[in-house]
């Protein structure tokens, strides 16, 4: 984090009287007051009026790069100050402190491009764990390794194949918005601005973009919570929507599509969150959009039904992950770090985009966490309900490739030892799992794997 004691240069104290008395800035400051008072509709109205005006930089407060600014949120309108930085095309960092909390907002040529915080709930590592990309222990381990290498955690995870570049961009966008949405609600705190070089550009927003996003999101969430006060509420699809469900799903985005496909009149919100692999706010925002489109309705029924589909998918997914991890454990015991190269080749040889299913799955961590990661990958890349069992095909491809390399490098005796263990898993599935299309598909995959390596 940037220290307010580190920066040198002329200091200037900021006060509300420094800002121009114009209709535009009146809308900005009035909207900020409404936002802090949780009158979100009024805040949106004020900021939308300000957005229509778009005054040029001549009407904004003059910000000089050679001067360090400081003020207090009791007096200085934060959105107004951010707009002044934007209108003056400033590059540097705005720092806001309150007691032990510390937030930094980075500007580049007037655009908000990133944000940082010491608030643990808003750190990237927390969002990674929250969205089940990695475990808490793994993110702590990766953070230490990234620090030793002098790179940021997100970059380190992408470089090591635990996160897609697209996923990192989405997380950084989400993180920046979370930091700023919370900051806009602060009623007190010390404010500073220092000119400095800014290289990172995670996002590109104007202050009004962020302000309107924060107010609209807060309004959506508060409105939804008035209608749906807790997560035991169950939704159903109205009969007239069921008739055109297939056509409707073609018009939804991938995330909306997946959540919509999960709504069956039995799953409550907690179960929808669990099945989708997303966090609570993300899933609730999707449900709110579906409600606004009249595609779903609240059921009178409230409670917890057993989600048999989710439980079955999770059970088979964990079974195949245990098989995959068993094969990898043998390879790691014999080959050491070279085993990871074998796993990389197995992923590269997957057909039909199955590699997307296993992105970020290491096959050496918590099986439940890996299962959640795969469910999330499926929801993003294969939202169609018909593709729910696609992980079986992907797992077959990975296990089969790992075993072929094991046979070629380490010989048939060790490979047969592993096949014996896989055969035991197959017998357990045959005896103890209820009959279903999923069971048939998993048994078929295990039989094919065993048949590849006869006596």
C-alpha positions as CSV (number, residue, x, y, z in Angstrom):
1,X,0.0,0.0,0.0
2,X,1.1,3.6,-0.6
3,X,2.1,5.5,2.5
4,X,0.8,9.1,2.8
5,X,4.2,9.9,4.4
6,X,6.2,8.7,1.4
7,X,5.0,11.4,-1.1
8,X,6.9,14.6,-1.4
9,X,5.8,17.9,-2.9
10,X,3.5,20.9,-2.1
11,X,0.5,20.1,0.0
12,X,-2.9,21.6,-0.4
13,X,-5.8,21.2,1.9
14,X,-9.2,20.5,0.2
15,X,-12.5,21.9,1.3
16,X,-16.0,21.8,-0.2
17,X,-15.6,25.5,-1.0
18,X,-12.9,24.6,-3.5
19,X,-15.4,22.9,-5.8
20,X,-17.4,24.9,-8.3
21,X,-21.0,25.9,-7.5
22,X,-22.6,24.5,-10.6
23,X,-25.7,22.4,-11.2
24,X,-23.5,19.5,-12.2
25,X,-21.6,19.4,-8.9
26,X,-24.8,19.9,-7.0
27,X,-26.2,16.7,-8.6
28,X,-22.9,14.9,-7.7
29,X,-22.9,15.9,-4.0
30,X,-26.7,15.5,-3.6
31,X,-26.5,12.0,-5.1
32,X,-23.6,11.1,-2.8
33,X,-25.7,12.2,0.3
34,X,-28.7,10.1,-0.9
35,X,-26.4,7.1,-1.4
36,X,-24.9,7.3,2.1
37,X,-28.5,7.6,3.5
38,X,-29.4,4.4,1.5
39,X,-31.9,6.3,-0.7
40,X,-30.7,4.6,-3.8
41,X,-33.4,5.6,-6.2
42,X,-32.8,9.3,-5.4
43,X,-29.1,8.8,-5.8
44,X,-29.5,7.2,-9.2
45,X,-31.8,10.1,-10.3
46,X,-29.2,12.7,-9.2
47,X,-26.3,11.0,-10.8
48,X,-28.2,10.3,-14.0
49,X,-28.9,14.0,-14.3
50,X,-25.2,14.7,-13.8
51,X,-24.3,12.1,-16.4
52,X,-26.5,13.9,-19.0
53,X,-24.6,17.2,-18.5
54,X,-21.1,16.0,-19.1
55,X,-19.4,19.4,-18.5
56,X,-16.0,20.0,-19.9
57,X,-12.8,20.2,-17.8
58,X,-13.0,24.0,-17.7
59,X,-16.0,23.8,-15.3
60,X,-14.2,21.3,-13.0
61,X,-12.0,22.1,-10.1
62,X,-8.4,22.6,-11.3
63,X,-6.2,19.7,-10.1
64,X,-2.4,20.3,-10.4
65,X,-0.2,17.2,-10.7
66,X,2.7,18.9,-8.8
67,X,0.5,19.4,-5.7
68,X,-0.4,16.7,-3.1
69,X,-4.0,17.1,-1.9
70,X,-5.6,16.1,1.3
71,X,-9.1,16.6,2.8
72,X,-11.8,14.9,4.9
73,X,-14.9,13.2,3.7
74,X,-17.0,15.1,6.2
75,X,-16.3,18.2,4.0
76,X,-15.0,17.0,0.6
77,X,-17.5,15.3,-1.8
78,X,-15.7,12.1,-2.8
79,X,-17.5,11.6,-6.2
80,X,-17.0,15.3,-7.0
81,X,-13.3,15.0,-6.2
82,X,-13.0,11.9,-8.3
83,X,-14.7,13.7,-11.1
84,X,-12.2,16.6,-10.8
85,X,-9.4,14.1,-11.2
86,X,-11.1,12.5,-14.2
87,X,-11.8,15.9,-15.9
88,X,-8.2,17.0,-15.4
89,X,-6.8,13.7,-16.9
90,X,-4.8,13.0,-13.8
91,X,-2.6,10.0,-13.3
92,X,-1.9,9.0,-9.7
93,X,-3.4,7.5,-6.6
94,X,-6.3,8.7,-4.4
95,X,-6.0,7.3,-0.8
96,X,-8.9,7.2,1.7
97,X,-8.3,6.1,5.3
98,X,-10.7,5.5,8.1
99,X,-9.4,4.2,11.4
100,X,-7.6,1.0,10.5
101,X,-9.0,0.8,6.9
102,X,-7.1,2.0,3.9
103,X,-8.2,2.1,0.3
104,X,-6.3,3.2,-2.8
105,X,-8.0,4.2,-6.1
106,X,-5.6,4.5,-9.1
107,X,-6.2,7.0,-11.9
108,X,-4.6,6.9,-15.3
109,X,-5.2,9.9,-17.6
110,X,-8.4,10.5,-15.8
111,X,-9.8,7.0,-15.8
112,X,-10.2,4.8,-12.8
113,X,-8.1,1.8,-13.7
114,X,-7.7,-0.2,-10.4
115,X,-8.2,-0.2,-6.7
116,X,-6.5,-1.8,-3.6
117,X,-7.5,-2.2,0.0
118,X,-6.3,-3.6,3.3
119,X,-9.8,-4.9,4.1
120,X,-9.5,-8.6,4.0
121,X,-13.0,-9.2,2.7
122,X,-12.0,-7.2,-0.4
123,X,-8.6,-8.7,-1.1
124,X,-8.2,-10.8,-4.3
125,X,-7.3,-13.9,-2.3
126,X,-10.7,-13.8,-0.5
127,X,-12.6,-13.6,-3.8
128,X,-10.6,-16.5,-5.1
129,X,-11.6,-18.6,-2.1
130,X,-15.1,-17.3,-2.1
131,X,-15.7,-18.3,-5.7
132,X,-14.0,-21.7,-5.1
133,X,-11.1,-21.2,-7.5
134,X,-8.6,-22.2,-4.8
135,X,-8.6,-23.2,-1.1
136,X,-7.6,-20.8,1.7
137,X,-4.4,-22.8,2.4
138,X,-3.5,-22.8,-1.3
139,X,-4.1,-19.1,-1.8
140,X,-1.9,-18.4,1.2
141,X,0.9,-20.6,-0.2
142,X,0.6,-19.0,-3.7
143,X,0.6,-15.5,-2.2
144,X,4.0,-16.3,-0.5
145,X,5.4,-17.7,-3.7
146,X,4.2,-14.7,-5.7
147,X,5.7,-12.3,-3.2
148,X,9.1,-14.1,-3.4
149,X,9.0,-13.8,-7.2
150,X,8.0,-10.1,-7.0
151,X,4.7,-10.6,-9.0
152,X,1.1,-10.0,-8.1
153,X,-1.0,-13.0,-6.9
154,X,-3.3,-12.9,-9.9
155,X,-0.5,-12.9,-12.4
156,X,1.2,-15.7,-10.5
157,X,-1.9,-17.9,-10.6
158,X,-2.4,-17.3,-14.4
159,X,1.3,-18.0,-15.1
160,X,0.9,-21.3,-13.2
161,X,-2.3,-22.4,-14.9
162,X,-4.6,-22.1,-11.9
163,X,-6.6,-19.2,-13.4
164,X,-7.5,-18.1,-16.9
165,X,-6.5,-14.6,-17.9
166,X,-10.2,-13.9,-18.6
167,X,-11.1,-15.1,-15.1
168,X,-8.5,-12.8,-13.6
169,X,-9.8,-9.8,-15.6
170,X,-13.3,-10.6,-14.3
171,X,-12.1,-11.0,-10.7
172,X,-10.2,-7.7,-10.8
173,X,-13.2,-5.9,-12.3
174,X,-15.4,-7.4,-9.5
175,X,-12.8,-6.5,-6.8
176,X,-12.5,-2.9,-8.0
177,X,-16.2,-2.4,-8.0
178,X,-16.5,-4.0,-4.5
179,X,-13.8,-1.7,-3.1
180,X,-15.4,1.4,-4.6
181,X,-19.0,0.5,-3.8
182,X,-18.1,0.2,-0.2
183,X,-16.0,3.4,-0.3
184,X,-18.9,5.5,-1.6
185,X,-20.8,4.6,1.5
186,X,-18.2,6.0,3.8
187,X,-19.4,9.1,5.6
188,X,-16.0,10.0,7.2
189,X,-12.3,9.4,6.5
190,X,-9.1,11.2,5.4
191,X,-8.6,11.8,1.7
192,X,-5.3,12.2,-0.2
193,X,-4.2,12.4,-3.8
194,X,-0.6,12.0,-5.1
195,X,0.6,12.2,-8.7
196,X,2.6,9.0,-9.6
197,X,3.1,6.6,-12.5
198,X,0.4,4.0,-12.8
199,X,1.1,1.0,-15.0
200,X,-1.6,-1.5,-14.2
201,X,-4.9,-1.1,-16.0
202,X,-7.4,-3.7,-14.6
203,X,-10.5,-1.7,-15.6
204,X,-11.4,1.5,-17.2
205,X,-14.3,3.5,-15.6
206,X,-15.3,7.1,-15.0
207,X,-16.3,8.0,-11.5
208,X,-20.0,8.3,-12.6
209,X,-19.8,4.8,-14.1
210,X,-18.9,3.5,-10.7
211,X,-21.3,5.6,-8.7
212,X,-24.3,4.6,-10.9
213,X,-23.2,0.9,-10.8
214,X,-23.0,1.1,-7.0
215,X,-26.4,2.7,-6.6
216,X,-28.2,0.4,-9.1
217,X,-26.7,-2.7,-7.5
218,X,-27.6,-1.6,-4.0
219,X,-31.1,-0.8,-5.2
220,X,-31.4,-4.2,-6.9
221,X,-30.2,-6.1,-3.8
222,X,-32.4,-4.1,-1.4
223,X,-35.4,-4.5,-3.7
224,X,-34.7,-8.3,-4.0
225,X,-34.3,-8.7,-0.3
226,X,-37.6,-7.0,0.4
227,X,-39.3,-9.6,-1.9
228,X,-37.0,-12.5,-0.8
229,X,-35.9,-12.0,2.8
230,X,-33.9,-15.2,3.1
231,X,-32.2,-18.0,1.1
232,X,-34.8,-20.7,1.9
233,X,-37.2,-19.3,-0.7
234,X,-37.9,-21.6,-3.7
235,X,-38.6,-20.4,-7.2
236,X,-40.5,-22.1,-10.0
237,X,-41.0,-21.4,-13.7
238,X,-44.6,-20.4,-14.6
239,X,-46.4,-22.9,-16.9
240,X,-46.7,-20.4,-19.8
241,X,-42.9,-19.9,-19.6
242,X,-42.3,-23.7,-19.5
243,X,-43.9,-24.0,-23.0
244,X,-41.3,-21.7,-24.5
245,X,-38.4,-22.5,-22.2
246,X,-36.0,-23.7,-24.9
247,X,-36.5,-20.6,-27.0
248,X,-36.1,-18.3,-23.9
249,X,-32.8,-20.0,-22.9
250,X,-31.3,-19.2,-26.3
251,X,-31.7,-15.5,-25.5
252,X,-30.1,-15.6,-22.0
253,X,-26.4,-15.3,-21.4
254,X,-24.4,-18.3,-20.2
255,X,-24.7,-17.5,-16.5
256,X,-28.4,-16.7,-16.6
257,X,-29.0,-19.8,-18.7
258,X,-27.4,-22.1,-16.2
259,X,-29.2,-20.7,-13.2
260,X,-32.5,-20.7,-15.1
261,X,-32.0,-24.3,-16.0
262,X,-31.5,-25.2,-12.3
263,X,-34.9,-23.8,-11.2
264,X,-37.3,-26.7,-10.7
265,X,-39.7,-25.7,-8.0
266,X,-37.7,-27.6,-5.4
267,X,-34.3,-26.0,-5.1
268,X,-34.0,-23.0,-2.7
269,X,-31.6,-20.1,-3.2
270,X,-28.8,-21.7,-1.1
271,X,-29.0,-24.9,-3.3
272,X,-29.0,-22.8,-6.5
273,X,-25.8,-21.0,-5.2
274,X,-24.2,-24.4,-4.3
275,X,-25.0,-26.0,-7.7
276,X,-24.0,-23.0,-9.8
277,X,-20.6,-22.7,-8.1
278,X,-21.0,-18.9,-7.9
279,X,-21.1,-16.7,-4.9
280,X,-24.3,-15.4,-3.2
281,X,-24.3,-11.9,-4.6
282,X,-23.6,-13.1,-8.2
283,X,-26.4,-15.7,-8.1
284,X,-28.9,-13.4,-6.4
285,X,-28.4,-10.7,-9.0
286,X,-29.1,-13.3,-11.7
287,X,-32.3,-14.4,-9.9
288,X,-33.3,-10.7,-9.6
289,X,-32.9,-10.3,-13.4
290,X,-34.9,-13.4,-14.1
291,X,-37.6,-12.1,-11.7
292,X,-37.7,-8.8,-13.5
293,X,-38.1,-10.6,-16.8
294,X,-41.0,-12.6,-15.3
295,X,-39.3,-15.8,-16.2
296,X,-39.5,-17.2,-12.6
297,X,-41.9,-16.8,-9.7
298,X,-41.6,-17.3,-5.9
299,X,-43.2,-20.5,-4.7
300,X,-45.4,-20.5,-1.6
301,X,-43.4,-23.5,-0.5
302,X,-40.4,-22.6,1.7
303,X,-37.9,-25.1,3.0
304,X,-35.2,-27.6,2.0
305,X,-35.7,-30.5,-0.4
306,X,-33.0,-33.0,-1.1
307,X,-31.3,-31.9,-4.3
308,X,-31.0,-35.4,-5.8
309,X,-29.5,-34.3,-9.1
310,X,-26.8,-32.2,-7.5
311,X,-26.0,-34.9,-4.9
312,X,-25.7,-37.5,-7.7
313,X,-23.5,-35.3,-9.9
314,X,-21.3,-34.4,-7.0
315,X,-20.9,-38.0,-5.9
316,X,-19.9,-39.2,-9.4
317,X,-17.7,-36.2,-10.0
318,X,-15.9,-36.8,-6.7
319,X,-15.5,-40.5,-7.6
320,X,-13.9,-39.7,-10.9
321,X,-11.7,-37.1,-9.2
322,X,-10.6,-39.7,-6.7
323,X,-9.6,-42.0,-9.5
324,X,-7.7,-39.3,-11.3
325,X,-5.9,-38.3,-8.2
326,X,-5.0,-41.9,-7.4
327,X,-3.3,-42.2,-10.8
328,X,-1.5,-38.9,-10.3
329,X,-0.4,-39.9,-6.8
330,X,1.4,-42.9,-8.4
331,X,2.9,-40.8,-11.1
332,X,4.2,-38.2,-8.6
333,X,5.6,-41.0,-6.4
334,X,7.6,-42.4,-9.3
335,X,8.3,-39.3,-11.5
336,X,8.3,-36.4,-9.0
337,X,7.8,-33.0,-10.7
338,X,7.8,-34.6,-14.1
339,X,4.4,-36.0,-13.3
340,X,3.0,-32.4,-13.7
341,X,4.2,-32.4,-17.3
342,X,2.3,-35.7,-17.9
343,X,-0.8,-34.0,-16.5
344,X,-0.3,-31.0,-18.8
345,X,0.0,-33.2,-21.8
346,X,-3.2,-35.1,-20.7
347,X,-5.1,-31.8,-20.6
348,X,-3.7,-30.7,-24.0
349,X,-4.8,-33.9,-25.6
350,X,-8.4,-33.5,-24.5
351,X,-10.8,-33.2,-27.4
352,X,-13.9,-31.0,-27.9
353,X,-12.9,-28.3,-25.4
354,X,-13.0,-30.7,-22.5
355,X,-9.9,-29.0,-21.1
356,X,-12.1,-26.1,-20.1
357,X,-13.8,-28.4,-17.6
358,X,-10.6,-29.0,-15.7
359,X,-9.0,-25.6,-15.8
360,X,-7.6,-24.7,-12.4
361,X,-8.0,-28.3,-11.1
362,X,-4.6,-29.6,-9.8
363,X,-5.7,-33.1,-8.8
364,X,-3.6,-32.9,-5.6
365,X,-5.9,-30.7,-3.4
366,X,-9.2,-31.0,-1.7
367,X,-11.6,-33.1,-3.9
368,X,-14.7,-31.2,-2.8
369,X,-13.0,-27.9,-3.8
370,X,-12.0,-29.4,-7.2
371,X,-15.5,-30.6,-7.7
372,X,-16.9,-27.1,-7.1
373,X,-14.4,-25.7,-9.5
374,X,-15.5,-28.2,-12.2
375,X,-19.1,-27.4,-11.6
376,X,-18.3,-23.7,-12.0
377,X,-16.4,-24.4,-15.2
378,X,-19.3,-26.4,-16.6
379,X,-21.8,-23.6,-15.7
380,X,-19.7,-21.1,-17.7
381,X,-18.7,-23.2,-20.7
382,X,-21.6,-25.8,-20.9
383,X,-24.7,-24.2,-19.5
384,X,-27.1,-26.5,-21.5
385,X,-28.7,-29.0,-19.1
386,X,-28.0,-31.7,-21.7
387,X,-24.3,-31.2,-21.0
388,X,-24.4,-31.8,-17.2
389,X,-22.5,-35.1,-17.6
390,X,-19.8,-33.8,-19.8
391,X,-17.3,-34.1,-17.0
392,X,-17.4,-37.9,-17.4
393,X,-16.1,-37.7,-21.0
394,X,-13.4,-35.2,-19.8
395,X,-12.4,-37.4,-16.9
396,X,-12.2,-40.4,-19.2
397,X,-9.8,-38.6,-21.5
398,X,-7.5,-37.4,-18.7
399,X,-7.4,-40.8,-16.8
400,X,-6.9,-42.7,-20.1
401,X,-4.0,-40.5,-21.2
402,X,-2.3,-40.6,-17.7
403,X,-2.5,-44.4,-17.7
404,X,-1.1,-44.7,-21.2
405,X,1.9,-42.6,-20.3
406,X,2.3,-44.6,-17.1
407,X,2.4,-47.8,-19.1
408,X,4.9,-46.4,-21.6
409,X,7.3,-44.8,-19.1
410,X,6.9,-47.0,-15.9
411,X,5.8,-50.3,-17.4
412,X,2.8,-52.6,-17.2
413,X,3.1,-54.0,-13.7
414,X,2.6,-50.6,-12.0
415,X,-0.2,-49.7,-14.5
416,X,-2.0,-53.0,-13.7
417,X,-1.7,-52.2,-10.0
418,X,-3.6,-48.9,-10.6
419,X,-6.1,-50.7,-12.9
420,X,-7.0,-53.1,-10.0
421,X,-7.8,-50.1,-7.8
422,X,-10.0,-48.6,-10.6
423,X,-11.8,-51.9,-11.0
424,X,-12.6,-51.8,-7.2
425,X,-14.1,-48.3,-7.7
426,X,-16.2,-49.6,-10.6
427,X,-17.6,-52.5,-8.5
428,X,-18.5,-50.0,-5.8
429,X,-20.4,-47.9,-8.3
430,X,-22.1,-51.0,-9.7
431,X,-23.2,-52.2,-6.2
432,X,-23.9,-49.1,-4.2
433,X,-25.1,-46.4,-6.6
434,X,-28.7,-46.1,-7.7
435,X,-29.6,-46.8,-11.3
436,X,-29.5,-43.7,-13.5
437,X,-28.2,-42.3,-16.8
438,X,-25.3,-40.8,-14.8
439,X,-24.4,-44.2,-13.3
440,X,-24.5,-45.9,-16.8
441,X,-22.3,-43.3,-18.3
442,X,-19.7,-43.5,-15.5
443,X,-19.7,-47.3,-15.6
444,X,-19.2,-47.2,-19.3
445,X,-16.2,-44.8,-18.9
446,X,-14.6,-47.0,-16.2
447,X,-15.1,-50.2,-18.3
448,X,-13.5,-48.6,-21.3
449,X,-10.5,-47.5,-19.2
450,X,-10.1,-51.0,-17.7
451,X,-10.4,-52.6,-21.2
452,X,-7.5,-50.5,-22.5
453,X,-5.1,-52.4,-20.3
454,X,-5.9,-56.2,-20.5
455,X,-3.9,-58.9,-18.8
